[in-house]
Amino acid sequence: MEHLIAVTLENKSGSLSRVAGLFSGRGFNIESLSVAPTLDPTVSMMTIVTSGDERIIEQILKQLNKIIDVIKVVDLNESDAVSRETALIKVHTRSDDRDEALRIAGIFRANVVDSSPASYTIEVTGDVQKIQAIIQLLQPLGIKEIVRTGRIAVARESLRPAASQPRPLAKVT
């Protein structure tokens, strides 16, 4: 089963290498990996997509928590989360296919970010199903190249305010 794991870690040399080494050293696969600094430049957020049964995922989570640079590990499958991926898709565009490529991009709220007489580069962001769907529709036109970011994800906040958080006061006019 596929799992999304969010790892907050110190943004310093070797941190990413230690996390990747944990996976390779134990024979676990990373299906996608995305990492970038947070608002605090000393901290990074890493989103890992991996797969395995419950025993393997439990082992991965425990091993991640043992890495010195790791601050927090969250299995996003245990909560409601928002995840997105971005893809750049370079499509052959013969003169009779250009309108079709633009129509497909419009359906998916994608943007043409580069154009030449022979191709369009289309940028699309969404969930995995959306990315797969646009790729399938563009394939008959002839895809030259695809580059995908891998998924990023964040847990959703509760719809109810926590009891310990004060409610904002209404403005009196």
VEXMI-432543 format. One line per field, with one value per residue: x, y, z of N, C-alpha, C in turn. Coordinates in steps of 0.2 Angstrom, whole numbers, plus 5000, padded with zeros to 4 digits. Layout:
N
n.px <- X;...
n.py <- Y;...
n.pz <- Z;...
ca.px <- X;...
ca.py <- Y;...
ca.pz <- Z;...
c.px <- X;...
c.py <- Y;...
c.pz <- Z;...
//
This chain:
173
n.px <- 5004;5002;5011;5011;5023;5027;5042;5050;5065;5081;5089;5102;5119;5120;5108;5097;5104;5106;5093;5089;5098;5094;5083;5088;5098;5090;5083;5071;5059;5059;5046;5043;5051;5052;5059;5062;5066;5058;5047;5056;5072;5082;5076;5069;5056;5051;5044;5039;5035;5031;5030;5022;5018;5009;5018;5031;5030;5028;5041;5049;5044;5048;5062;5065;5062;5073;5084;5096;5095;5081;5067;5053;5041;5027;5015;5005;4995;4987;4980;4969;4974;4981;4987;4998;5005;5017;5018;5028;5025;5031;5025;5023;5018;5010;5004;4990;4987;4989;4978;4971;4979;4980;4966;4965;4974;4967;4955;4961;4965;4978;4994;5002;5018;5029;5033;5035;5038;5037;5033;5023;5026;5018;5012;5006;4996;4991;4982;4987;4979;4974;4986;4989;4978;4979;4991;4987;4978;4986;4995;4992;4995;5008;5020;5035;5043;5043;5042;5042;5037;5036;5026;5020;5014;5003;4995;4978;4970;4959;4942;4935;4938;4951;4949;4958;4962;4959;4944;4943;4938;4923;4921;4915;4904
n.py <- 4994;5011;5025;5041;5051;5063;5072;5082;5090;5095;5108;5105;5100;5084;5079;5075;5064;5055;5051;5046;5036;5027;5021;5015;5007;4997;4992;4997;5006;5022;5030;5043;5059;5074;5089;5104;5120;5127;5140;5143;5145;5135;5123;5110;5103;5087;5077;5060;5047;5031;5013;4998;4985;4986;4983;4985;4999;5004;5000;5009;5022;5021;5020;5032;5041;5039;5045;5058;5071;5072;5080;5078;5066;5061;5051;5053;5046;5043;5053;5066;5073;5085;5083;5087;5087;5093;5094;5095;5094;5091;5092;5086;5097;5098;5108;5105;5099;5109;5116;5106;5102;5114;5114;5103;5106;5117;5111;5105;5115;5119;5126;5133;5135;5136;5138;5133;5132;5118;5112;5112;5116;5111;5115;5107;5106;5096;5082;5065;5057;5067;5071;5059;5058;5069;5066;5054;5059;5068;5059;5054;5064;5065;5064;5072;5073;5071;5079;5077;5083;5075;5071;5083;5086;5090;5089;5091;5104;5103;5106;5111;5123;5121;5117;5124;5135;5152;5159;5170;5187;5195;5209;5225;5236
n.pz <- 5000;4996;5004;5011;5018;5029;5033;5045;5046;5051;5041;5035;5029;5023;5029;5020;5014;5024;5027;5014;5013;5024;5018;5006;5012;5019;5009;5005;4995;4988;4980;4977;4981;4989;4994;5003;5010;5024;5031;5041;5039;5044;5044;5035;5025;5021;5009;5007;4996;4998;4998;5005;5017;5033;5043;5037;5035;5048;5053;5045;5049;5063;5061;5054;5064;5072;5067;5069;5063;5061;5065;5066;5062;5051;5047;5034;5029;5040;5043;5036;5022;5010;4994;4981;4964;4952;4934;4920;4903;4888;4872;4855;4842;4829;4815;4814;4826;4836;4841;4848;4858;4865;4869;4877;4887;4893;4898;4909;4917;4914;4910;4896;4895;4887;4870;4854;4836;4834;4846;4862;4879;4893;4908;4922;4937;4951;4958;4958;4950;4941;4934;4928;4920;4911;4904;4898;4888;4881;4875;4862;4854;4854;4865;4869;4880;4898;4914;4931;4947;4959;4973;4985;5001;5014;5030;5033;5042;5057;5055;5066;5078;5090;5107;5115;5108;5106;5100;5086;5089;5084;5074;5079;5072
ca.px <- 5000;5006;5011;5014;5026;5030;5047;5053;5071;5086;5091;5110;5122;5120;5102;5094;5108;5104;5086;5089;5102;5090;5079;5092;5101;5085;5079;5064;5059;5056;5043;5045;5054;5052;5062;5063;5066;5051;5048;5062;5078;5086;5072;5066;5050;5052;5038;5041;5030;5034;5025;5024;5013;5009;5024;5036;5029;5030;5048;5051;5043;5053;5069;5066;5063;5080;5089;5097;5093;5074;5063;5046;5039;5020;5012;4999;4989;4984;4976;4967;4980;4981;4993;4999;5011;5017;5022;5030;5024;5032;5021;5024;5012;5010;4999;4983;4986;4990;4972;4969;4984;4977;4960;4966;4977;4962;4951;4964;4967;4985;4996;5007;5023;5034;5030;5040;5034;5036;5030;5021;5027;5012;5013;4999;4997;4985;4983;4990;4974;4974;4992;4989;4973;4981;4996;4984;4975;4991;4999;4990;4998;5015;5024;5042;5047;5039;5046;5037;5040;5035;5021;5021;5008;5002;4989;4973;4968;4953;4937;4933;4944;4953;4947;4963;4963;4953;4940;4943;4932;4920;4922;4909;4904
ca.py <- 5000;5017;5029;5048;5052;5070;5072;5089;5089;5101;5109;5105;5095;5077;5076;5071;5058;5050;5048;5041;5030;5023;5018;5010;5002;4992;4989;5000;5010;5028;5031;5050;5062;5081;5092;5111;5124;5130;5147;5144;5142;5130;5117;5108;5098;5082;5072;5054;5043;5024;5008;4993;4983;4990;4981;4989;5006;5005;5000;5015;5027;5021;5021;5039;5045;5038;5049;5063;5077;5072;5083;5076;5061;5061;5047;5057;5041;5042;5059;5069;5077;5088;5082;5089;5086;5097;5090;5099;5090;5094;5089;5088;5101;5099;5113;5103;5097;5114;5118;5101;5103;5120;5112;5098;5110;5121;5107;5103;5121;5119;5132;5133;5139;5137;5137;5133;5129;5111;5109;5116;5114;5112;5114;5105;5104;5092;5076;5060;5055;5072;5071;5054;5059;5073;5063;5050;5063;5071;5054;5053;5070;5063;5067;5072;5073;5073;5080;5077;5085;5071;5074;5087;5085;5093;5087;5096;5106;5102;5111;5114;5126;5117;5120;5128;5141;5157;5161;5177;5192;5199;5217;5228;5242
ca.pz <- 5000;4996;5010;5011;5025;5030;5038;5046;5048;5051;5035;5035;5025;5025;5031;5015;5012;5029;5026;5008;5015;5028;5013;5002;5017;5021;5003;5004;4989;4988;4974;4975;4986;4988;5000;5002;5016;5027;5033;5045;5034;5047;5044;5029;5025;5016;5008;5004;4994;4998;4999;5009;5021;5039;5046;5034;5036;5055;5053;5041;5053;5068;5059;5053;5070;5076;5063;5073;5060;5060;5070;5067;5056;5051;5042;5032;5028;5046;5044;5030;5019;5004;4991;4974;4960;4946;4929;4914;4898;4881;4867;4848;4840;4821;4814;4815;4833;4841;4844;4852;4864;4869;4872;4883;4893;4896;4902;4915;4919;4914;4907;4891;4898;4882;4864;4848;4830;4834;4852;4868;4885;4897;4915;4926;4944;4953;4961;4954;4944;4936;4930;4924;4915;4905;4900;4893;4883;4877;4872;4855;4850;4854;4870;4868;4887;4904;4920;4937;4954;4965;4977;4991;5005;5021;5034;5034;5049;5059;5054;5072;5082;5096;5113;5118;5104;5107;5094;5085;5091;5079;5074;5080;5068
c.px <- 5004;5005;5014;5017;5029;5036;5050;5060;5076;5089;5099;5113;5122;5113;5098;5097;5106;5097;5086;5093;5098;5086;5083;5096;5097;5081;5072;5065;5056;5053;5044;5047;5054;5054;5063;5063;5059;5052;5054;5068;5082;5082;5069;5060;5051;5046;5040;5035;5034;5028;5027;5018;5014;5016;5030;5036;5030;5037;5051;5050;5047;5060;5070;5066;5069;5085;5090;5094;5085;5071;5056;5044;5031;5018;5005;4994;4985;4979;4973;4972;4978;4987;4993;5005;5011;5021;5023;5030;5026;5029;5022;5017;5013;5004;4992;4982;4987;4983;4969;4973;4981;4970;4960;4969;4971;4957;4954;4967;4975;4987;5002;5012;5029;5031;5035;5036;5033;5033;5027;5024;5021;5014;5006;5001;4990;4987;4985;4986;4974;4980;4992;4984;4975;4986;4993;4981;4980;4995;4998;4994;5005;5019;5031;5046;5042;5044;5041;5041;5040;5030;5024;5014;5008;4995;4984;4972;4961;4948;4934;4939;4945;4951;4952;4964;4957;4950;4942;4937;4930;4920;4915;4909;4899
c.py <- 5006;5022;5036;5049;5059;5070;5080;5087;5095;5102;5110;5099;5088;5074;5072;5064;5053;5047;5044;5035;5025;5018;5013;5005;4996;4989;4991;5005;5017;5030;5039;5054;5070;5084;5099;5114;5126;5137;5148;5141;5137;5123;5116;5103;5093;5078;5066;5050;5036;5019;5002;4991;4987;4989;4985;4996;5008;5005;5007;5021;5027;5022;5029;5043;5044;5042;5056;5070;5078;5075;5080;5071;5061;5056;5050;5052;5041;5048;5061;5074;5080;5086;5084;5087;5091;5093;5095;5093;5093;5089;5091;5092;5102;5104;5111;5100;5103;5116;5113;5101;5108;5118;5108;5102;5114;5117;5105;5109;5121;5125;5130;5137;5140;5135;5137;5131;5122;5108;5115;5112;5116;5110;5113;5103;5101;5086;5071;5058;5061;5072;5065;5055;5063;5070;5058;5053;5066;5066;5053;5059;5069;5067;5066;5070;5075;5073;5081;5079;5080;5074;5078;5086;5089;5091;5093;5098;5104;5107;5114;5117;5122;5121;5125;5135;5146;5158;5169;5181;5195;5206;5220;5235;5247
c.pz <- 5000;5002;5009;5018;5024;5035;5039;5049;5047;5044;5035;5031;5027;5027;5026;5014;5018;5029;5020;5010;5019;5023;5009;5006;5019;5015;5002;4998;4990;4981;4972;4981;4984;4994;4998;5009;5018;5028;5037;5041;5037;5047;5037;5030;5019;5015;5004;5002;4994;4998;5003;5014;5028;5043;5044;5035;5043;5056;5050;5046;5060;5067;5057;5059;5074;5072;5067;5070;5060;5066;5072;5061;5057;5045;5040;5030;5034;5047;5037;5028;5012;5000;4984;4971;4954;4940;4923;4908;4891;4876;4860;4846;4832;4821;4816;4822;4838;4845;4849;4858;4868;4873;4878;4889;4896;4900;4909;4919;4920;4910;4901;4893;4893;4876;4859;4842;4831;4841;4857;4874;4890;4904;4919;4933;4947;4957;4956;4948;4939;4931;4926;4918;4909;4901;4895;4887;4878;4873;4864;4851;4850;4859;4869;4875;4892;4910;4926;4943;4959;4969;4983;4994;5011;5024;5034;5041;5050;5057;5060;5075;5088;5102;5116;5114;5105;5100;5093;5086;5084;5079;5075;5076;5070
//
